[in-house]
Amino acid sequence: MKKIASFLLVMFTSVFAYAAEIEINFNLGGTSGAANFTPLQKIIVATSNIIGSLVPVMIALAVVVFFWFLVQFIWKGAEDPKVHQNGMKGMGYSLLAIFVMVSLWGIIGFVGNALGIGQGGKLPEFYLPGFK
């Protein structure tokens, strides 16, 4: 258990170190600079960029955890029924986590495409009829 905890600590530390080094683009693809943004908008954009970068990392982490439990299940599962049961539970929870993350990611992408919101969060221009 201590090995798993230290492995997760190293993984999360490296993930947050990577997130801290991400160059945050406040322009959002437009011509207006970050000087026009309020501090709250800058925080929202920075948080969005960090979360957007962490989604694939978290999915990869869930896949690594799944294979960790698979190896435990195969190597030590035949000797100890408790390890066998823990391996099955761990693989099940890992698959559930992967399914939920990928499903939510897909649903959000689908809704974004249906509403015309492209990658990067840019909304289509809106005009009232007759006032363009």
C-alpha positions in Angstrom: 0.0 0.0 0.0 2.9 2.3 0.7 4.3 1.7 -2.7 1.0 2.7 -4.3 0.7 5.8 -2.2 4.2 6.9 -3.1 3.6 6.2 -6.8 0.5 8.3 -6.7 2.3 11.1 -4.9 5.0 11.1 -7.5 2.5 11.1 -10.3 0.4 13.9 -8.9 3.5 16.0 -8.1 4.7 15.6 -11.7 1.3 16.4 -13.0 1.1 19.6 -11.0 4.6 20.5 -11.9 3.7 20.1 -15.6 0.6 22.2 -15.1 2.6 25.0 -13.5 4.9 25.1 -16.5 2.2 25.3 -19.1 2.3 28.6 -21.0 -1.2 30.1 -20.5 -2.6 31.8 -23.6 -5.0 34.5 -22.6 -5.8 35.6 -26.1 -8.1 32.7 -26.8 -7.2 33.0 -30.5 -8.5 36.5 -30.8 -6.7 39.8 -31.5 -7.5 41.4 -28.2 -4.7 41.0 -25.7 -4.8 39.8 -22.1 -4.7 43.4 -20.9 -8.4 43.7 -21.7 -9.3 40.8 -19.4 -10.3 41.3 -15.7 -8.4 39.3 -13.1 -11.4 37.0 -12.7 -11.4 36.3 -16.4 -7.7 35.6 -16.4 -8.2 33.1 -13.5 -11.0 31.4 -15.4 -9.0 31.1 -18.6 -5.9 29.8 -16.6 -8.0 27.2 -14.8 -9.6 26.1 -18.1 -6.2 25.7 -19.7 -4.9 23.7 -16.8 -8.0 21.4 -16.6 -7.9 21.0 -20.4 -4.3 19.8 -20.1 -5.0 17.5 -17.1 -7.8 15.5 -18.7 -5.6 13.4 -21.0 -3.1 13.0 -18.1 -5.9 11.7 -15.8 -7.1 9.3 -18.4 -3.6 8.0 -18.8 -3.2 7.7 -15.1 -6.4 5.6 -14.9 -5.1 3.3 -17.6 -1.8 2.9 -15.7 -3.7 2.1 -12.5 -5.8 -0.5 -14.4 -2.7 -2.2 -15.7 -1.2 -2.1 -12.2 -4.2 -4.0 -10.8 -4.1 -6.4 -13.7 -0.5 -7.3 -13.0 -1.3 -7.7 -9.3 -4.3 -9.9 -10.3 -2.2 -12.1 -12.6 1.0 -12.5 -10.5 -0.3 -12.7 -7.0 -4.0 -13.5 -7.5 -3.5 -17.2 -7.7 -1.7 -17.4 -4.4 -3.9 -15.1 -2.3 -7.7 -14.9 -2.8 -7.8 -11.5 -1.1 -5.3 -10.1 -3.6 -7.3 -11.7 -6.4 -10.5 -9.9 -5.1 -8.7 -6.6 -4.6 -7.3 -6.8 -8.2 -10.8 -7.4 -9.6 -12.2 -4.5 -7.6 -9.3 -2.2 -8.7 -9.7 -3.1 -12.3 -13.5 -2.6 -12.1 -13.1 0.9 -10.5 -10.4 1.8 -13.0 -12.6 0.8 -16.0 -15.4 2.8 -14.4 -13.2 5.9 -14.0 -12.0 5.6 -17.6 -15.6 5.2 -18.9 -16.9 8.2 -16.9 -14.0 10.5 -18.0 -14.2 9.6 -21.6 -18.0 9.7 -21.7 -18.1 13.1 -20.1 -15.4 14.4 -22.4 -17.4 13.1 -25.4 -20.7 14.5 -24.2 -19.2 17.9 -23.6 -17.6 17.8 -27.1 -20.9 16.8 -28.6 -22.8 19.6 -26.9 -20.1 22.1 -27.8 -20.3 21.1 -31.5 -24.1 21.2 -31.4 -24.1 24.7 -30.0 -21.4 25.8 -32.4 -18.8 26.3 -29.7 -15.5 25.2 -31.2 -12.4 24.0 -29.4 -10.9 26.9 -27.4 -14.3 28.2 -26.2 -15.0 30.7 -28.9 -18.7 31.4 -29.4 -20.2 32.2 -32.8 -21.1 35.8 -33.4 -24.6 36.7 -32.5 -26.7 39.3 -34.3 -30.3 40.4 -33.8 -32.3 40.2 -37.0 -32.1 43.4 -38.9 -29.4 45.0 -36.7 -26.2 43.8 -38.3 
